[in-house]
Amino acid sequence: MAGPDPVHAAEPTMLQANVYLSHGQLAQALAAFKEVLRLSPRSTAALLGLSKLYAVTGQTKEARSEEHTSELQSRFGISYAV
């Protein structure tokens, strides 16, 4: 028997992340979106939520850390030749 579907397991946390974001509780929203990605590593919704969070805080793509970019690349199996 397979374990619980990771997408469904992450839904309550995803809802809470969006509530935090809508109330301007950015640190809590960030933590919740990260938890969603831990539960469901390929969650497009969590990545969209993180994008909203970056937009709200005024962070641009260039402002994101190399570590964060690397983390996303590994989660989605993305590799770039340099």
WOVEN-V78490 format. One record per helix or strand. SS is the DSSP state (h for helix, s for strand). FROM is the first residue (numbers start at 0). TO is the last residue. Records with the same first field share a line. If there is no record, write none. Layout:
# WOVEN-V78490
SS: FROM-TO / FROM-TO
This chain:
# WOVEN-V78490
h: 5-21 / 25-38 / 43-56 / 60-62 / 65-74
